[in-house]
Amino acid sequence: MPPIIFKATYPTPLQSFPSQRRFLCTFALILFSCYAVWGQRDCVLKKDKDSIKVYTCASAHLKFKSIKATFTVDARLSQLAAFVLDINNYCDWQYNTIRATLLQKINEQEVIYYTEIAAPWPAGNRDMIVDLQVSQDSITKVMTITAMGVPKWAPGNDHLIRVPMSFATWTVIPLSSSRLKVEYFIQIDPGGSVPAWMVNLVSAQAPYDSFKTLKDKIRQRKFMNAKVPFIQD
């Protein structure tokens, strides 16, 4: 497998100007949040198994369907936050992920990471650079996780197809001190020449497999007692 070079000999615009990057990320977050609320229609339940429900929703703006999923998990808020922020662990639970690397830690609540996703022939593997942020409402204790693609953060790799657009949100609602309800949404354009009908046909499997594995892996000892300073259980 050819090595991946993450950094150019000169900084990209998003790396050179952190305030500009943060403004663009905030603007995109607001824009895609509006899509999540108003851009969905005709949501269809595709999978209902192991307390995980996965829906595909036609998008008013893109040819690829968005995905909604809901599930419950026996975990604390800090436990789930620590799990999601552990980028090196992604290959163990995220669907078809074969490489995951932390690129930059912005602060305790925000990181930039790289991931490579295996895709069956003839599609070709994809790679993504993602800005991941975790926050919490201090009153309701609802935790929000956003994962927005930042494809121009670093140069692409000639052997892989860079995902040009992705945006995901997790709304994590505490049902008790040790049980959570998760509402998940993702909109993604995988790039390349993959037909939309092919992506839409299998799109429900990825979140189901990922969350089924998450519910098991989060019980590992290193996460059971995990504490995240900015999250209140």
KEKOL-106562 format. One record per residue (C-alpha): residue number from 1; residue in one letter; x, y negated, z negated. Coordinates in steps of 0.05 Angstrom, whole numbers. Layout:
[site NUM; a; [X; Y; Z]] ...
//
This chain:
[site 1; m; [0; 0; 0]] [site 2; p; [31; -67; 20]] [site 3; p; [47; -115; -36]] [site 4; i; [0; -173; -49]] [site 5; i; [30; -242; -53]] [site 6; f; [-15; -288; -92]] [site 7; k; [21; -354; -88]] [site 8; a; [43; -395; -29]] [site 9; t; [110; -432; -27]] [site 10; y; [69; -495; -41]] [site 11; p; [7; -502; -85]] [site 12; t; [-61; -500; -53]] [site 13; p; [-107; -560; -63]] [site 14; l; [-148; -524; -115]] [site 15; q; [-85; -507; -155]] [site 16; s; [-54; -576; -148]] [site 17; f; [-115; -614; -175]] [site 18; p; [-148; -579; -233]] [site 19; s; [-200; -634; -242]] [site 20; q; [-219; -628; -169]] [site 21; r; [-224; -553; -175]] [site 22; r; [-268; -559; -236]] [site 23; f; [-313; -610; -202]] [site 24; l; [-322; -565; -141]] [site 25; c; [-335; -504; -185]] [site 26; t; [-387; -543; -226]] [site 27; f; [-421; -568; -163]] [site 28; a; [-423; -498; -133]] [site 29; l; [-449; -470; -198]] [site 30; i; [-507; -518; -197]] [site 31; l; [-520; -504; -123]] [site 32; f; [-520; -429; -130]] [site 33; s; [-560; -431; -194]] [site 34; c; [-614; -466; -154]] [site 35; y; [-610; -411; -102]] [site 36; a; [-617; -360; -158]] [site 37; v; [-681; -393; -181]] [site 38; w; [-713; -416; -116]] [site 39; g; [-677; -377; -61]] [site 40; q; [-704; -308; -78]] [site 41; r; [-766; -276; -49]] [site 42; d; [-794; -207; -38]] [site 43; c; [-755; -174; -93]] [site 44; v; [-761; -98; -89]] [site 45; l; [-744; -49; -145]] [site 46; k; [-692; -1; -115]] [site 47; k; [-667; 36; -176]] [site 48; d; [-696; 49; -245]] [site 49; k; [-653; 98; -283]] [site 50; d; [-614; 101; -349]] [site 51; s; [-650; 37; -373]] [site 52; i; [-620; 0; -313]] [site 53; k; [-666; -33; -263]] [site 54; v; [-637; -58; -197]] [site 55; y; [-676; -102; -148]] [site 56; t; [-657; -127; -78]] [site 57; c; [-685; -195; -59]] [site 58; a; [-689; -226; 9]] [site 59; s; [-652; -292; 12]] [site 60; a; [-680; -354; 44]] [site 61; h; [-610; -378; 60]] [site 62; l; [-566; -318; 76]] [site 63; k; [-573; -255; 117]] [site 64; f; [-549; -211; 59]] [site 65; k; [-598; -194; 4]] [site 66; s; [-584; -217; -66]] [site 67; i; [-585; -168; -124]] [site 68; k; [-619; -173; -191]] [site 69; a; [-608; -123; -247]] [site 70; t; [-631; -117; -318]] [site 71; f; [-608; -69; -372]] [site 72; t; [-598; -63; -447]] [site 73; v; [-533; -44; -480]] [site 74; d; [-515; -27; -552]] [site 75; a; [-461; -79; -564]] [site 76; r; [-447; -145; -598]] [site 77; l; [-440; -210; -559]] [site 78; s; [-366; -215; -576]] [site 79; q; [-357; -143; -555]] [site 80; l; [-387; -155; -486]] [site 81; a; [-349; -220; -478]] [site 82; a; [-283; -185; -494]] [site 83; f; [-300; -129; -446]] [site 84; v; [-315; -176; -388]] [site 85; l; [-254; -219; -401]] [site 86; d; [-208; -157; -400]] [site 87; i; [-191; -162; -326]] [site 88; n; [-141; -104; -329]] [site 89; n; [-199; -59; -348]] [site 90; y; [-240; -73; -285]] [site 91; c; [-216; -13; -246]] [site 92; d; [-246; 31; -300]] [site 93; w; [-318; 7; -291]] [site 94; q; [-330; -39; -232]] [site 95; y; [-355; -4; -170]] [site 96; n; [-300; 16; -121]] [site 97; t; [-250; -32; -152]] [site 98; i; [-179; -7; -140]] [site 99; r; [-139; -68; -163]] [site 100; a; [-153; -124; -212]] [site 101; t; [-102; -176; -235]] [site 102; l; [-106; -237; -278]] [site 103; l; [-79; -297; -239]] [site 104; q; [-88; -354; -287]] [site 105; k; [-117; -365; -356]] [site 106; i; [-149; -434; -356]] [site 107; n; [-170; -430; -429]] [site 108; e; [-202; -380; -476]] [site 109; q; [-268; -383; -437]] [site 110; e; [-244; -386; -365]] [site 111; v; [-197; -345; -322]] [site 112; i; [-180; -336; -249]] [site 113; y; [-172; -265; -226]] [site 114; y; [-159; -224; -163]] [site 115; t; [-192; -159; -145]] [site 116; e; [-190; -110; -87]] [site 117; i; [-251; -68; -70]] [site 118; a; [-248; -4; -30]] [site 119; a; [-296; 1; 28]] [site 120; p; [-310; 62; 72]] [site 121; w; [-285; 65; 144]] [site 122; p; [-295; 27; 189]] [site 123; a; [-311; -31; 142]] [site 124; g; [-242; -42; 113]] [site 125; n; [-223; -61; 42]] [site 126; r; [-243; -130; 15]] [site 127; d; [-208; -175; -35]] [site 128; m; [-234; -231; -78]] [site 129; i; [-209; -287; -121]] [site 130; v; [-258; -304; -176]] [site 131; d; [-267; -360; -226]] [site 132; l; [-297; -326; -288]] [site 133; q; [-328; -368; -344]] [site 134; v; [-361; -347; -409]] [site 135; s; [-403; -394; -451]] [site 136; q; [-457; -392; -506]] [site 137; d; [-516; -433; -528]] [site 138; s; [-500; -451; -600]] [site 139; i; [-574; -451; -619]] [site 140; t; [-604; -390; -583]] [site 141; k; [-537; -352; -581]] [site 142; v; [-553; -333; -509]] [site 143; m; [-488; -320; -473]] [site 144; t; [-478; -338; -400]] [site 145; i; [-424; -308; -355]] [site 146; t; [-411; -337; -287]] [site 147; a; [-366; -308; -234]] [site 148; m; [-356; -351; -172]] [site 149; g; [-312; -334; -113]] [site 150; v; [-256; -384; -99]] [site 151; p; [-228; -353; -35]] [site 152; k; [-180; -411; -19]] [site 153; w; [-147; -409; -87]] [site 154; a; [-90; -369; -56]] [site 155; p; [-71; -344; 13]] [site 156; g; [-104; -282; 41]] [site 157; n; [-72; -216; 58]] [site 158; d; [-68; -193; 131]] [site 159; h; [-86; -122; 111]] [site 160; l; [-150; -142; 74]] [site 161; i; [-214; -181; 88]] [site 162; r; [-223; -239; 40]] [site 163; v; [-295; -244; 13]] [site 164; p; [-315; -315; 36]] [site 165; m; [-372; -326; -14]] [site 166; s; [-395; -294; -79]] [site 167; f; [-432; -319; -140]] [site 168; a; [-456; -278; -199]] [site 169; t; [-488; -295; -266]] [site 170; w; [-501; -255; -329]] [site 171; t; [-553; -280; -378]] [site 172; v; [-541; -241; -443]] [site 173; i; [-597; -245; -494]] [site 174; p; [-585; -217; -564]] [site 175; l; [-642; -171; -585]] [site 176; s; [-608; -156; -651]] [site 177; s; [-538; -162; -679]] [site 178; s; [-517; -99; -641]] [site 179; r; [-564; -95; -581]] [site 180; l; [-565; -139; -519]] [site 181; k; [-609; -150; -459]] [site 182; v; [-572; -169; -396]] [site 183; e; [-602; -203; -335]] [site 184; y; [-554; -202; -277]] [site 185; f; [-557; -237; -209]] [site 186; i; [-508; -234; -151]] [site 187; q; [-506; -264; -82]] [site 188; i; [-448; -243; -38]] [site 189; d; [-425; -246; 34]] [site 190; p; [-374; -190; 44]] [site 191; g; [-343; -224; 106]] [site 192; g; [-318; -190; 168]] [site 193; s; [-364; -156; 218]] [site 194; v; [-403; -109; 173]] [site 195; p; [-476; -109; 195]] [site 196; a; [-523; -140; 144]] [site 197; w; [-570; -80; 148]] [site 198; m; [-513; -33; 127]] [site 199; v; [-494; -76; 67]] [site 200; n; [-567; -84; 46]] [site 201; l; [-579; -9; 51]] [site 202; v; [-528; 9; -3]] [site 203; s; [-525; -56; -44]] [site 204; a; [-565; -29; -103]] [site 205; q; [-516; 27; -117]] [site 206; a; [-457; -17; -137]] [site 207; p; [-490; -53; -197]] [site 208; y; [-523; 11; -221]] [site 209; d; [-458; 50; -222]] [site 210; s; [-420; -8; -253]] [site 211; f; [-469; -20; -309]] [site 212; k; [-478; 53; -324]] [site 213; t; [-403; 59; -333]] [site 214; l; [-401; -6; -373]] [site 215; k; [-451; 21; -423]] [site 216; d; [-404; 79; -436]] [site 217; k; [-336; 45; -433]] [site 218; i; [-356; -13; -479]] [site 219; r; [-358; 37; -537]] [site 220; q; [-283; 47; -533]] [site 221; r; [-247; 32; -598]] [site 222; k; [-210; -30; -572]] [site 223; f; [-277; -63; -557]] [site 224; m; [-318; -39; -617]] [site 225; n; [-284; -87; -665]] [site 226; a; [-267; -141; -614]] [site 227; k; [-275; -214; -634]] [site 228; v; [-279; -273; -587]] [site 229; p; [-269; -340; -623]] [site 230; f; [-319; -381; -583]] [site 231; i; [-376; -329; -587]] [site 232; q; [-422; -322; -647]] [site 233; d; [-451; -252; -657]] 
//
